[in-house]
């Protein structure tokens, strides 16, 4: 089924200029065309149209997946908030006291993956060693990439939150690939006017996240 994603502006990659009124035509899990909405709408009048407010960009990648997904516990907000709070638990002593089973660690990773999707992430990088965590990441739709240079080393880059923009001088460094015809239908939309305002808006301004042509997050 053809889907035409229309946004106030389209930013196809790190070095690109925003295209006002840009759109992305998706067929299944692939992008078939990128360009002005009027042009693509005339080309595929039968396509279902999704209109998004803000800036459509490549999806984001979060580095430090192991620190976020295996070395932290994300409490279940419905059942554990009273006892554990809502923030990730990272203290080695507190984690040990929880006596986490592999199944519970997998559930924690699923909750963390949902937080990542809600911030426009489409991929994470790092070396995951817990099978249940790896399964949770795969089922979420997030792509698992090899560790980046220096990742996991003492003093190296760590994910201290589920924010892919954390620690970056230029938020476009978090873009994973480009939005281009023939490429995977993998992108995000943010409530921002352009690249300059994306830093101020932050990844929490994510309106939608699409991976493999599937809408895996939509702000309610």
N, C-alpha and C positions, 0 to 999 in steps of 0.2 A: 504494500500500500504506500502510495506517495504521500509524504507529509512536507508541507512548506512551513518552515519556522521563520517568522518575520519578527524583527526587533527594531527598536528605535535607531540603533547603530550596530554595525558588525565590525569586529576587529579580528582578522583572520590569523594573526600571528604576532610575534614579538616586534618585528620591524615594520609592520604594516600601519597604514593610516586608517582611522575609522571610516567606514562607509555608511553614511546616513541612510536609513530606510533599507538596510541590507537584509538579505534572506538566505536561507540554506534549504535546498531541496534534498530530501532524504527518501531513499528507496530501500526499505528493509534496514540493514545495518550499515549502509554505505551512503556517502554524500554523492549525489549525481551532478549538482550544480551549485554555484555560489555567485551572488550578484544582487543587483537592485530588485526589490520586491516586484515592481511592476513588470520587469522583464521575465522573471521566473514565474510569476503568476500567469502571464499570458502563455508561457511555454507549457505549463502544466495546469490548466484550468480545473482539472479533475482532482487535484491534490487537496487533501485536508489541510486547512490553514490553522496554525497556532500562532497567535499574536502575543509577543512578549514585550513588556515594558523594560526599557533599559538597554544594556550593552551585551551583545552575544560575543563570546570569546572562546578560544580553545579551553577545554577542561583543564583543571589544575592537577599538579602532582605534589604530594606531600612526602618529604624526605624524613627518615627516622621512623619508619613503620614499626620496627621492633620496640623502640622505646614507648611508643604510643599504644601499641596493641598487645605486646607481650610483657612489658615491664610496668604496666599500669593496669589498674582494675577500674572499670567504669560501672558504677553501681546502677542497679535497676531502679529507675526513678519511681516506679509504681510500688515496688515491694521493699526496697532497701533504703529509701531516702531517710526515713526516720532514724535508722541505726547508723547508716554510713554517709549520709549527706548525698549531694548530687555531683560533686566534683571528683575527677579521677584520683584514685589513691595510688601514690607512687613510692611511698616510704617502704623500704625493704622490710622493716620490722612489722609494719601494718599489713603488708601483703602476706608475710609469713603467718601472721596471726589469723588471717582469713582461711588458711588451709585450702586454697583453691584447687578444685579438681580440674581436669582438662576440659570437661564439659562446661564448667562454669567460666573458665577462661575463654572458651569459644563464644559463650553468650555475651561476655564482656566485649569481645572483639566485634560481634555483630552490632552492638549498640554504638561502639566507636565508629564503625563503618557508616552507619546512618548519619552520624554527626558530620563525617567527612563529605558524604554526598550532599548534605544540606549546605555545605560551603563550596560547592562546585568542584570537588575533587573527583577525578576519574581514574587516578592511579596513585599508588604508594610505592616507595622504594625502601628496601631494607632486606635483611636476612631473617626470615621467620622460621622458627624451629619447632613450634608447637603445632601438631597436625590439625587440631580443632580450630586454631587461629587461622591457619592457612585456608582451611575449608570455609571459614566464615568470610574471609576476604574474597575468595573465588565466587561464592554464592551471592555476595553483595553486588557483583559486577565490576568492582575495582580491579584494575590491572596491577599485578605485583611485578615491580621492576627490580633489577639487581641494585645493590647499595651504590650510592653515588660516591665519588672520590672523597675519602676521609670520613665517610659516614660510619658511625659506631666506634671510631677511634677516640682516645682520650682528648678532650678539647675539641672534638669534631662537631659537626652539625647535628643537633638533636631536635626532635619535635617535642616542644614543651606544651603544645596544645594541638587541637584539631584544625588549626588555622594554617593553610598552605602558604600564606603571605608572611608568616612569622619569621622575622630576622632577615627579610629580603629588602635590599635597597630599592629595587624596582620590582613591583608586583608581577610584571610580565615575565620575570624569570621563572615564575611558577607555572607558566603555560606548558602543557604537555602536547607537543606537536603543533599542527596548524589545522585550520578549518579550510579544506580544499576539496574540489571535485575529485572523486576517485578514492578519497580517504575514508577512514571510519567515521561514522556519525557519532562523534564524541565531543561534546561541547557543553558550555554552561552559559547562563544568562544572569547578569547582575543589575540591580537597581542603581545604575550609575550612568552618567551622561556620556562619559568617554574615558579613555585610558588615564587621563590626568586625575579624574575624580574617583577612579577605582580604588586607589589607596585610601582615600578618605572614607569611602563607603565600606570598604573591607569585605572579606569573603563572606561575612555573615549576611551581606546584602544579596546573597544568591537567591534568584527567583526560580531557577530550574536547572536540573542537571540531566543530560542525555548521554547514555552510553549504549553503543550498539544499536542506535535508533530507538531505544526504549527510554521513556521518561521515568527516571528512577527517583527524582526528587522534584517536587513542585511546592512552592510556598503556598500555604493555605491562608 
